[in-house]
Each structure stands twice: as C-alpha cells, then as structure tokens.
Amino acid sequence: MYRKLAGMTGTAETEAGEFWDIYKLDVVTIPTNRPVIREDMNDRIYKTKRAKYNAVIAEIERLIAEGRPVLVGTTAVDTSELLSRMLTLRHIKHNVLNAKLHQKEAEIVALAGRPGTVTIATNMAGRGTDIKLTPESKAAGGLAIIGTERHESRRIDRQLRGRSGRQGDPGSSVFYVSFEDNLMRVFGSDRIVKVMDALGLKEDEMMEHNQISKSIERAQKKVEENNFGIRKRLLEYDDVMNKQRTNIYARRHHALMGERIGIDIINMIYDGIAAQVDTYYDSADAEALKMALLRQFAIDLDITLEQMRKTKIQDLTDWIYDQVYDSFSRKCERTAQIAYPVIKRVYETQGQMYERIIIPFTDGKLMYNIPVSLKEAYETEGKVVVKEFQKAILLHTIDEAWKEHLRDLDDLRTSVQNAQYEQKDPLVIYKIEAHGLFMNMIETINQKAITVLLRGQIPVKEGDAVQEARQQQRSDYSKYQAHKSDIMKAGSQDTREQQKTQPIRVEKTVGRNDPCPCGSGKKYKNCCGRGL
C-alpha cells in the first residue's frame, strides 16, 4: 500500500532473508554508538529443569553478593512465577514483570539498574524504558542478564541480551538450558542424555561448550525457517483477500464520500437488469421475467412473449433499463417533494434548535432512520435527503456482505487444506473458490441495495397534506404481493394491519416517567400515555 517502507530494530539481522523475500527490503547493520563491552558467555546446560532452576537461583545469589543488578528473562509466565516463589523462599527481594502490572512496569524497569536489584521478565523486548545503571552498579560489573531458556526465535534472545551493555556500559549475559526444554527436544536431546549417562555425569553437573551453543542456534534457525514458511504461506492467502479488499474499500469510499454514488447506482441497476434478462431470454419466459423485475426493481412492466422473441437481448435490456431508471428518478423527486414541506416548516420555526434531524424511510419490511443536516436539507429543497438515504443503504449493504464474505473465506481456507491429500495445491483451489465467492458477494450487494433503494419511501400519515404525493409513490411491492398471491391461489387475504408510520420527528418524545405535557401533574404513563 505504500511506496516506501522502512523500520529500525536491534534484531532484524536474523530475519534479513525474510525481509528480502517478502518485502524486497535490505537489512543494513548500523555500528553502535560506543563499543559493546558486554560479555556474552556460552550456554550452561543441565540434564533436568530442576537442576537448571537451582543453578539459576544460585547464580542470582552470587551476583547479588557482588552488588550487581540482575535481569532474569523467561519464556513463559509460569516460569517467572516459579522462580518468584523460589526467590521468596530464600528471602530474596525481586520484582516480576509478566504484563500484569501495567502501571508500575516502567517504574520497575527504570529502577532495575540499582545494585542488588533482581527483576524477572517474561519475553521482555524493549518495554520502552532503558535500564540505567548507577555508578556503583557499573563498578560492580554492570547489569547481569540470565536467560532461563532458549527461545525458538533468536530475535527474542538477542532482545534480552541487548538490555545489558547499552551505550558502552559493562555487563554480561548467559543462558541456562536443560535437555527437557522444548527447543532442546527439537535439537535431539535424547542422544546427548544417553552420552551424559554413559560418562557418569550427575543431574546437577553443568556442561558448557561452544559447539553445543552453536548447535542450539542451528536448531533455532530451523524453527525460524519453518515459521517463515508458515508466514509466507499466510501472506499468499492474504494477497487473494487483499485484492478483494481493495475493490470493496473503493466501493465503500465512493458511497461514503458520495462523489460518484449516482454512477454506482446506475451501474448496479443496469447489471441487475442484464442478469435478469440473460436468465429468461433464451427460454422466452415473459411472465417469469416480469415477476423477477417486479421483485427486484419494484416495477410492473408489460412484457409480452412476442416482444421477447422479436427484440434483441441488448435492445430489450436497454429498454427495461430506461423504464426502471425513469421510475427511479421520479421516485427520488417525489421523495424530496414529500420531505421538503416538513423540513421547511421545522427550519423556519425551530432551525436554531436543531442541527440534524432523523428522516424515517421504509422499504415495506424494515425501517431506516437517516440522519440529515437540517440546513443542508432546507437549502437543497430536500434533495440531500435522497442522497443521504442512498449513502446509508449502500454502506450498510456493503458492510454486511463484506463481513459475511470474510467468514466464508475463513471457512474456505480451512476446508481447502484437505486438497493436499489429493496431491493438489490448496492455494490454487483457494484462489478459484474465493473468486467465485467474491462475485456472488458483489451480486448480492447490488441486488439488496437496489431492491431497498427502489422501494424506499418516507412513510406519512393518511391525513397529511402530502396524501396525493404519497398515493403516487405507493410501492409496487404491494402489486407484487397481490400478483404472487393470485398465482399461488392462496385465497387468503393478508389481515395484518400495516405498521403505523410516523412523520419526521424533530422534537424530543415524552418519556414514560416524565411529567405529562397536559399539566395534570401525573407521570405520562399514568395519564395520557396510559396503554401505550
């Protein structure tokens, strides 16, 4: 999405290959401001975790006696809590950082450089605060880093080491490893344990060799390569979604800004008509085409079988489009005419009280409340009301369809993995199926949006002065229901009363527990609002 990418971190060198393969970015190592004099010691390897933790506690006691601050790094919260209990039993004061003390965290890190201070941290990265050493701590040897386990990623280990020896300060780092650690099991610790048993090494005896440390780093590198492969594969899947996301966000931006909303609606109408004509043209089923147009576009056209047979498919599509577009244009004009008298009255009498008002719309099934600027609606003589309704419907339709589509893509990504058993590439199948789902989603968006836009109208009371305009605007949806009822010979009349429609509300409604406006002194629910 961006022309230039850049970043800075102290541990990017180990991932240089990944940065180049995915982003085509080079990693450049910048020399430190001052020479690093930190002493990075070889790993200290033990047979069991119990022996390792006992050795860690003993090392902490030794460093405290020397007056050095100690930072202990763990890979899990459970390990940090275990070490905390062990230190507590030995009456050693310490602080624990495991993302549970958010407010005190920066303060604890800032004071971690004092002599004899012990801090336990879980997967500590930058934390945003430097550990500053006192002169006494520097004289004693600087900050001592103790890692209780090698992490799968070398980056995390380097982050921990990098907390010591900053800006030329003295310090040291060492990692304690046992053959029961997860990474060591990947490395193949069983074979080495057998060799240790054959040599008669005891549980609490330590091994320290440069070759073993290098072997551990090789094991880390293998795990990193595997994780890189997983991330790269996920990125390939996300590329498919990103192309679709770009398309949807462009449509959503047009609807949100309203820059070309009219063009988008026209295209939706034409594409929908073309799809319906294409479906029924070959079979020359005029009645089915009429029903489909009535159902989706709320228009009852007189299309005959003879007309379908004599007219070319393109000419028929254009003729239907002209009829639908004329109907849609008239509906938009009538909507503005219905809304403007009320808007004018409110603006001229109470314009100083209201900045925005809510305009109700209905498509015969649902009610939509559309917020509109009162001043803008007055100045445009109600035309902005139509535009805001169109924007709201398009945004709502796009958002709902996109959320459902994302869920479908997640399910698809899971299901295509079974293609491996058929010696097929799941990614190829995912791309094909995802494209089909996307096209179906676009068709759904167009169909739902146009259906609501062509039926949407402002409900008014029967006794309103705009009754004549309302009669002209009566939705063809009722015609469709009647036509459908005749075809199915249901014979039953819909006895449901139509939902009471409300005019444009610009004033606060009376709450049930508010004093009744009639002045009786009673609550509204016990007076005029009784039974509501």
C-alpha positions as CSV (number, residue, x, y, z in Angstrom):
1,M,0.0,0.0,0.0
2,Y,3.0,2.3,0.4
3,R,5.7,3.4,-2.0
4,K,8.4,3.3,0.7
5,L,8.9,1.0,3.6
6,A,11.5,1.4,6.4
7,G,12.0,0.5,10.0
8,M,14.5,0.3,12.8
9,T,15.1,-2.5,15.3
10,G,18.0,-4.1,17.0
11,T,17.2,-7.6,15.9
12,A,16.4,-7.5,12.2
13,E,19.6,-9.1,11.1
14,T,18.5,-12.6,11.8
15,E,15.4,-12.1,9.6
16,A,17.2,-10.4,6.7
17,G,16.2,-13.2,4.3
18,E,12.5,-12.9,5.1
19,F,12.5,-9.1,4.7
20,W,14.0,-9.6,1.2
21,D,11.9,-12.5,0.1
22,I,8.6,-10.9,1.1
23,Y,9.1,-7.1,1.0
24,K,12.3,-6.8,-1.1
25,L,13.8,-4.8,1.7
26,D,17.5,-4.9,2.6
27,V,18.7,-5.0,6.2
28,V,21.6,-2.7,7.0
29,T,23.6,-3.1,10.2
30,I,24.4,0.3,11.8
31,P,27.5,0.3,14.1
32,T,26.9,1.0,17.8
33,N,27.5,4.5,19.1
34,R,30.0,3.1,21.6
35,P,31.9,-0.3,21.5
36,V,29.9,-3.1,23.2
37,I,31.9,-4.5,26.1
38,R,29.2,-6.9,27.4
39,E,30.4,-10.4,28.0
40,D,28.2,-13.0,26.2
41,M,29.0,-16.3,27.8
42,N,28.3,-19.8,26.4
43,D,25.1,-21.6,27.4
44,R,25.2,-23.5,30.6
45,I,23.5,-26.9,30.0
46,Y,21.9,-29.1,32.6
47,K,20.3,-32.5,32.5
48,T,16.9,-31.5,34.0
49,K,14.9,-28.4,34.6
50,R,15.1,-28.8,38.3
51,A,18.9,-28.7,38.3
52,K,18.7,-25.7,35.9
53,Y,16.5,-23.6,38.1
54,N,18.5,-24.4,41.2
55,A,21.6,-23.2,39.3
56,V,19.8,-20.0,38.3
57,I,18.9,-19.2,41.9
58,A,22.5,-19.9,43.0
59,E,23.8,-17.6,40.3
60,I,21.4,-14.8,41.3
61,E,22.6,-15.1,44.9
62,R,26.2,-14.8,43.8
63,L,25.5,-11.8,41.6
64,I,23.6,-10.0,44.4
65,A,26.6,-10.6,46.7
66,E,28.8,-8.8,44.2
67,G,26.4,-5.8,44.1
68,R,25.3,-6.3,40.5
69,P,21.7,-5.8,39.3
70,V,20.2,-8.9,37.7
71,L,17.6,-9.2,34.9
72,V,16.1,-12.7,34.6
73,G,14.4,-13.5,31.3
74,T,11.8,-16.3,31.0
75,T,9.8,-17.6,28.0
76,A,6.5,-18.2,29.9
77,V,4.6,-16.6,32.8
78,D,4.5,-19.9,34.6
79,T,8.3,-20.0,34.7
80,S,8.5,-16.4,36.0
81,E,6.1,-17.3,38.8
82,L,8.0,-20.4,39.7
83,L,11.3,-18.5,40.0
84,S,9.5,-15.9,42.0
85,R,8.4,-18.5,44.5
86,M,11.9,-19.9,44.7
87,L,13.4,-16.5,45.4
88,T,10.7,-15.8,48.0
89,L,11.6,-19.0,49.9
90,R,15.2,-17.7,50.0
91,H,14.1,-14.3,51.2
92,I,15.5,-12.5,48.1
93,K,13.7,-9.3,47.1
94,H,12.7,-9.1,43.5
95,N,10.2,-7.7,41.0
96,V,8.2,-9.7,38.4
97,L,7.2,-8.3,35.0
98,N,4.7,-10.5,33.3
99,A,2.2,-8.0,31.8
100,K,0.1,-7.9,35.0
101,L,1.5,-4.6,36.4
102,H,1.0,-2.2,33.5
103,Q,1.2,1.0,35.5
104,K,4.2,0.0,37.6
105,E,6.1,-1.7,34.8
106,A,8.0,1.4,33.5
107,E,9.0,2.3,37.1
108,I,10.2,-1.2,37.8
109,V,12.3,-1.3,34.7
110,A,13.7,2.2,35.3
111,L,14.9,1.1,38.8
112,A,16.2,-2.3,37.7
113,G,19.8,-0.9,37.4
114,R,20.4,-0.4,41.1
115,P,22.9,-2.6,42.9
116,G,21.4,-5.9,44.1
117,T,18.1,-5.4,42.3
118,V,16.5,-8.6,40.9
119,T,13.9,-8.3,38.1
120,I,12.1,-11.2,36.4
121,A,10.7,-10.5,33.0
122,T,8.6,-12.7,30.6
123,N,9.6,-12.3,26.9
124,M,11.0,-8.9,27.5
125,A,11.5,-6.8,24.4
126,G,12.1,-3.1,24.5
127,R,9.4,-2.2,27.1
128,G,10.1,1.4,26.1
129,T,12.3,2.2,29.1
130,D,16.1,1.9,29.4
131,I,17.7,0.2,32.4
132,K,20.0,2.9,33.7
133,L,22.9,1.8,35.8
134,T,24.2,3.6,38.9
135,P,27.9,4.3,39.3
136,E,28.0,1.5,41.9
137,S,26.4,-1.0,39.5
138,K,28.9,-0.1,36.8
139,A,31.8,-0.5,39.1
140,A,30.5,-4.0,40.2
141,G,30.3,-5.2,36.6
142,G,27.1,-3.8,35.2
143,L,23.7,-5.5,34.5
144,A,23.8,-9.3,34.5
145,I,21.3,-11.0,32.1
146,I,20.2,-14.5,32.9
147,G,18.1,-16.4,30.4
148,T,16.3,-19.4,31.8
149,E,15.6,-21.0,28.4
150,R,16.5,-20.5,24.8
151,H,13.5,-19.1,22.8
152,E,12.5,-20.5,19.4
153,S,13.4,-17.2,17.8
154,R,16.9,-15.9,18.1
155,R,15.4,-12.4,17.9
156,I,13.9,-12.8,21.4
157,D,17.2,-14.0,22.9
158,R,19.0,-11.1,21.3
159,Q,16.5,-8.6,22.7
160,L,17.1,-10.0,26.1
161,R,20.9,-9.8,25.7
162,G,20.6,-6.3,24.4
163,R,19.2,-4.9,27.6
164,S,22.7,-5.1,29.0
165,G,25.8,-3.3,27.7
166,R,23.9,-0.3,26.3
167,Q,25.9,2.8,25.3
168,G,29.2,1.2,26.3
169,D,28.1,0.1,29.8
170,P,29.6,-3.1,31.2
171,G,27.5,-6.2,31.6
172,S,27.2,-9.9,31.0
173,S,24.7,-12.4,29.6
174,V,24.3,-16.1,29.9
175,F,21.6,-18.7,29.1
176,Y,20.7,-21.7,31.2
177,V,19.4,-24.7,29.2
178,S,18.2,-28.2,30.1
179,F,17.6,-31.2,27.9
180,E,14.0,-31.1,29.0
181,D,13.4,-27.7,27.3
182,N,11.1,-27.7,24.2
183,L,13.9,-26.4,21.9
184,M,16.4,-29.0,23.1
185,R,13.9,-31.8,22.3
186,V,13.8,-30.5,18.8
187,F,17.6,-30.5,18.8
188,G,17.6,-34.2,19.7
189,S,18.5,-34.2,23.4
190,D,17.8,-37.9,24.0
191,R,21.0,-38.9,22.2
192,I,23.1,-36.5,24.3
193,V,21.4,-37.5,27.5
194,K,22.5,-41.1,26.8
195,V,26.0,-39.9,26.3
196,M,25.9,-38.0,29.6
197,D,24.6,-41.1,31.4
198,A,27.4,-43.2,29.9
199,L,30.0,-40.7,31.0
200,G,28.5,-40.8,34.5
201,L,27.6,-37.1,34.7
202,K,25.3,-36.3,37.6
203,E,22.0,-34.3,37.4
204,D,23.4,-31.1,38.9
205,E,26.6,-31.1,36.8
206,M,26.9,-28.4,34.2
207,M,28.0,-28.7,30.6
208,E,29.4,-25.7,28.8
209,H,30.8,-25.9,25.3
210,N,30.9,-23.6,22.3
211,Q,29.8,-26.3,19.9
212,I,26.7,-27.1,21.9
213,S,25.7,-23.4,21.9
214,K,26.2,-23.2,18.1
215,S,24.1,-26.4,17.7
216,I,21.3,-24.8,19.7
217,E,21.4,-21.8,17.4
218,R,21.2,-24.1,14.4
219,A,18.0,-25.6,16.0
220,Q,16.6,-22.1,16.4
221,K,17.4,-21.3,12.8
222,K,15.4,-24.4,11.6
223,V,12.4,-23.4,13.7
224,E,12.6,-19.9,12.3
225,E,12.7,-21.2,8.8
226,N,9.6,-23.3,9.4
227,N,7.8,-20.3,10.9
228,F,8.9,-18.2,8.0
229,G,7.4,-20.7,5.6
230,I,4.1,-20.5,7.5
231,R,4.1,-16.7,7.4
232,K,4.9,-16.6,3.7
233,R,2.1,-19.1,3.0
234,L,-0.4,-17.0,5.0
235,L,0.8,-13.9,3.1
236,E,0.0,-15.7,-0.2
237,Y,-3.5,-16.4,1.1
238,D,-3.9,-12.8,2.3
239,D,-2.9,-11.5,-1.1
240,V,-6.1,-13.0,-2.5
241,M,-8.2,-11.3,0.1
242,N,-6.2,-8.0,-0.3
243,K,-7.2,-7.7,-3.9
244,Q,-10.9,-8.2,-3.0
245,R,-10.4,-5.8,0.0
246,T,-9.1,-3.1,-2.4
247,N,-12.2,-3.4,-4.6
248,I,-14.7,-3.3,-1.7
249,Y,-12.9,-0.4,0.0
250,A,-13.1,1.6,-3.2
251,R,-16.8,1.0,-3.5
252,R,-17.3,1.9,0.2
253,H,-15.2,5.1,-0.3
254,H,-17.4,6.2,-3.1
255,A,-20.5,5.5,-1.1
256,L,-19.1,7.3,2.0
257,M,-17.9,10.4,0.1
258,G,-20.9,10.4,-2.2
259,E,-18.6,11.6,-5.1
260,R,-20.0,9.1,-7.7
261,I,-22.8,7.5,-5.9
262,G,-25.2,8.1,-8.7
263,I,-22.9,6.4,-11.2
264,D,-22.5,3.4,-9.0
265,I,-26.3,3.1,-8.5
266,I,-26.9,3.3,-12.3
267,N,-24.3,0.6,-12.9
268,M,-26.0,-1.6,-10.3
269,I,-29.3,-1.2,-11.9
270,Y,-28.0,-2.0,-15.4
271,D,-26.0,-5.0,-14.2
272,G,-29.1,-6.4,-12.3
273,I,-31.3,-5.9,-15.3
274,A,-28.8,-7.5,-17.7
275,A,-28.6,-10.5,-15.3
276,Q,-32.3,-11.0,-15.2
277,V,-32.8,-10.6,-19.0
278,D,-29.9,-13.1,-19.6
279,T,-31.6,-15.6,-17.3
280,Y,-35.0,-15.6,-19.0
281,Y,-34.3,-14.5,-22.6
282,D,-33.4,-17.9,-24.1
283,S,-36.5,-19.5,-22.7
284,A,-38.6,-16.5,-23.7
285,D,-40.4,-16.7,-20.3
286,A,-42.0,-13.3,-20.3
287,E,-44.1,-13.9,-17.1
288,A,-41.0,-15.0,-15.1
289,L,-39.0,-12.0,-16.3
290,K,-41.9,-9.7,-15.3
291,M,-42.0,-11.2,-11.8
292,A,-38.3,-11.0,-11.4
293,L,-38.3,-7.3,-12.4
294,L,-41.2,-6.6,-10.0
295,R,-39.5,-8.5,-7.2
296,Q,-36.1,-6.8,-7.6
297,F,-36.8,-3.4,-9.2
298,A,-40.4,-2.7,-7.9
299,I,-41.7,-2.1,-11.4
300,D,-44.5,-3.7,-13.3
301,L,-43.7,-3.8,-17.0
302,D,-45.9,-5.0,-19.8
303,I,-43.5,-7.5,-21.4
304,T,-45.0,-9.9,-23.9
305,L,-43.8,-13.2,-25.3
306,E,-43.8,-11.8,-28.8
307,Q,-41.7,-8.8,-27.7
308,M,-39.1,-11.1,-26.2
309,R,-38.9,-13.2,-29.4
310,K,-38.6,-10.2,-31.8
311,T,-36.3,-7.9,-29.7
312,K,-32.6,-8.5,-29.4
313,I,-31.3,-9.1,-25.9
314,Q,-29.3,-5.9,-25.9
315,D,-32.2,-3.8,-27.1
316,L,-34.5,-5.5,-24.5
317,T,-32.0,-4.8,-21.7
318,D,-31.7,-1.1,-22.7
319,W,-35.5,-0.7,-23.0
320,I,-36.1,-2.2,-19.5
321,Y,-33.2,0.0,-18.1
322,D,-34.8,3.2,-19.5
323,Q,-38.1,2.3,-17.8
324,V,-36.5,1.4,-14.4
325,Y,-34.3,4.5,-14.5
326,D,-37.3,6.8,-15.2
327,S,-39.2,5.2,-12.4
328,F,-36.2,5.6,-10.0
329,S,-35.7,9.2,-11.0
330,R,-39.4,10.1,-10.4
331,K,-39.3,8.3,-7.0
332,C,-36.3,10.4,-6.0
333,E,-38.0,13.6,-7.0
334,R,-41.2,12.6,-5.1
335,T,-39.2,11.7,-2.0
336,A,-37.7,15.2,-2.0
337,Q,-41.1,16.8,-2.5
338,I,-42.6,14.8,0.4
339,A,-39.8,15.7,2.8
340,Y,-39.3,19.4,1.9
341,P,-42.5,20.9,3.3
342,V,-41.9,19.5,6.8
343,I,-38.2,20.4,6.6
344,K,-39.0,23.9,5.6
345,R,-41.5,24.3,8.4
346,V,-39.1,23.0,11.0
347,Y,-36.1,25.0,9.7
348,E,-38.1,28.3,9.6
349,T,-39.7,27.8,13.0
350,Q,-37.1,25.8,15.0
351,G,-33.9,26.0,12.9
352,Q,-31.9,27.5,15.7
353,M,-32.7,24.4,17.9
354,Y,-31.7,21.6,15.7
355,E,-28.6,20.9,13.6
356,R,-29.5,17.5,12.4
357,I,-32.8,15.6,12.1
358,I,-33.8,12.0,11.6
359,I,-35.7,11.1,8.4
360,P,-37.5,7.7,8.5
361,F,-37.6,5.5,5.4
362,T,-39.2,2.2,4.8
363,D,-39.0,-0.4,2.1
364,G,-42.1,-2.2,3.2
365,K,-40.2,-4.6,5.5
366,L,-37.7,-2.6,7.6
367,M,-37.5,1.0,8.9
368,Y,-34.3,3.0,8.3
369,N,-33.6,6.2,10.3
370,I,-31.4,8.5,8.2
371,P,-29.6,11.5,9.9
372,V,-29.6,14.6,7.7
373,S,-28.3,18.2,8.2
374,L,-31.4,20.4,8.6
375,K,-29.8,23.4,7.0
376,E,-28.5,21.4,4.0
377,A,-31.8,19.7,3.5
378,Y,-33.5,23.1,3.5
379,E,-31.1,24.7,1.1
380,T,-31.3,21.8,-1.4
381,E,-35.1,21.6,-1.1
382,G,-35.0,18.0,0.2
383,K,-32.6,16.6,-2.4
384,V,-29.9,15.9,0.1
385,V,-32.3,13.6,1.9
386,V,-32.4,11.3,-1.1
387,K,-28.6,11.3,-1.3
388,E,-28.1,10.5,2.4
389,F,-30.6,7.6,2.1
390,Q,-28.7,6.2,-0.8
391,K,-25.3,6.5,1.0
392,A,-26.7,4.9,4.1
393,I,-28.2,1.9,2.2
394,L,-25.0,1.3,0.2
395,L,-22.8,1.5,3.2
396,H,-25.0,-0.8,5.2
397,T,-25.3,-3.4,2.4
398,I,-21.6,-3.4,1.6
399,D,-20.5,-3.7,5.3
400,E,-22.9,-6.6,6.0
401,A,-22.0,-8.5,2.8
402,W,-18.2,-8.0,3.4
403,K,-18.4,-9.3,7.0
404,E,-20.2,-12.4,5.8
405,H,-17.7,-12.8,3.0
406,L,-14.8,-12.7,5.4
407,R,-16.3,-15.5,7.4
408,D,-16.8,-17.5,4.3
409,L,-13.2,-17.0,3.3
410,D,-12.0,-18.2,6.7
411,D,-14.1,-21.4,6.3
412,L,-12.8,-21.9,2.8
413,R,-9.1,-21.6,3.9
414,T,-9.7,-24.3,6.4
415,S,-11.6,-26.6,4.0
416,V,-9.1,-26.4,1.1
417,Q,-6.3,-27.9,3.2
418,N,-7.8,-31.3,2.5
419,A,-6.7,-30.9,-1.1
420,Q,-3.2,-31.9,-0.1
421,Y,-4.3,-35.5,0.2
422,E,-5.3,-35.4,-3.5
423,Q,-1.9,-34.1,-4.4
424,K,-3.3,-30.6,-5.3
425,D,-2.2,-27.2,-4.2
426,P,-4.6,-25.8,-1.7
427,L,-3.7,-22.2,-2.6
428,V,-4.7,-22.7,-6.3
429,I,-8.1,-24.1,-5.2
430,Y,-8.5,-21.3,-2.7
431,K,-7.9,-18.6,-5.3
432,I,-10.5,-20.2,-7.7
433,E,-13.2,-20.6,-5.0
434,A,-12.5,-17.2,-3.4
435,H,-13.1,-15.5,-6.8
436,G,-16.4,-17.3,-7.1
437,L,-17.4,-16.2,-3.6
438,F,-16.4,-12.7,-4.3
439,M,-18.5,-12.5,-7.5
440,N,-21.5,-13.9,-5.6
441,M,-21.0,-11.2,-2.9
442,I,-20.9,-8.4,-5.5
443,E,-24.1,-9.7,-7.0
444,T,-25.7,-9.9,-3.5
445,I,-24.7,-6.3,-2.7
446,N,-26.1,-5.0,-6.0
447,Q,-29.4,-6.9,-5.6
448,K,-30.0,-6.0,-2.0
449,A,-29.0,-2.3,-2.4
450,I,-31.2,-1.8,-5.5
451,T,-34.1,-3.6,-4.0
452,V,-34.2,-1.3,-1.0
453,L,-33.4,1.9,-2.9
454,L,-36.2,1.3,-5.4
455,R,-38.8,0.6,-2.7
456,G,-37.6,3.0,-0.1
457,Q,-40.0,5.8,0.7
458,I,-40.8,8.2,3.5
459,P,-43.9,7.0,5.4
460,V,-46.6,9.6,6.1
461,K,-49.9,9.7,7.9
462,E,-53.1,9.3,5.9
463,G,-54.3,12.7,6.8
464,D,-51.2,14.6,5.9
465,A,-51.3,17.3,3.3
466,V,-49.0,15.3,1.1
467,Q,-51.5,12.5,0.7
468,E,-51.7,12.9,-3.1
469,A,-47.9,12.6,-3.4
470,R,-48.0,9.5,-1.2
471,Q,-50.6,7.9,-3.5
472,Q,-48.3,8.5,-6.5
473,Q,-45.3,7.0,-4.6
474,R,-47.1,3.8,-3.4
475,S,-44.6,1.0,-3.7
476,D,-45.1,-1.6,-6.4
477,Y,-44.2,-4.1,-3.8
478,S,-47.9,-4.4,-2.9
479,K,-48.6,-5.2,-6.5
480,Y,-46.0,-8.0,-6.4
481,Q,-47.6,-9.5,-3.3
482,A,-51.0,-9.4,-4.8
483,H,-49.8,-10.9,-8.1
484,K,-47.9,-13.6,-6.2
485,S,-51.0,-14.4,-4.2
486,D,-53.1,-14.9,-7.3
487,I,-50.6,-17.2,-8.9
488,M,-50.3,-19.4,-5.8
489,K,-54.1,-19.3,-5.4
490,A,-53.7,-18.9,-1.7
491,G,-57.1,-17.3,-1.4
492,S,-56.2,-15.9,1.9
493,Q,-56.2,-12.2,2.4
494,D,-53.3,-10.7,4.4
495,T,-55.2,-9.4,7.5
496,R,-52.1,-7.9,9.2
497,E,-52.5,-4.3,9.8
498,Q,-49.9,-2.1,8.2
499,Q,-47.4,-0.8,10.6
500,K,-48.3,2.7,11.9
501,T,-46.0,5.1,10.2
502,Q,-44.5,8.1,11.8
503,P,-43.8,11.6,10.4
504,I,-40.4,13.2,10.6
505,R,-39.6,13.6,14.3
506,V,-37.6,16.6,15.2
507,E,-38.7,17.1,18.8
508,K,-37.9,15.0,21.9
509,T,-40.5,12.4,22.7
510,V,-42.1,12.3,26.1
511,G,-40.6,9.6,28.3
512,R,-42.9,7.2,30.2
513,N,-41.8,8.5,33.6
514,D,-41.7,12.2,32.6
515,P,-44.5,14.6,33.7
516,C,-47.4,14.6,31.4
517,P,-47.5,17.6,29.0
518,C,-51.2,18.1,29.7
519,G,-50.3,19.6,33.1
520,S,-52.1,17.1,35.3
521,G,-49.0,16.6,37.4
522,K,-49.1,12.8,36.8
523,K,-46.5,10.8,35.1
524,Y,-47.0,10.4,31.4
525,K,-47.5,6.6,31.6
526,N,-50.3,7.1,34.2
527,C,-52.1,9.9,32.3
528,C,-52.2,10.5,28.5
529,G,-49.6,7.8,27.9
530,R,-51.7,5.1,29.6
531,G,-51.9,1.9,27.5
532,L,-49.1,2.9,25.1
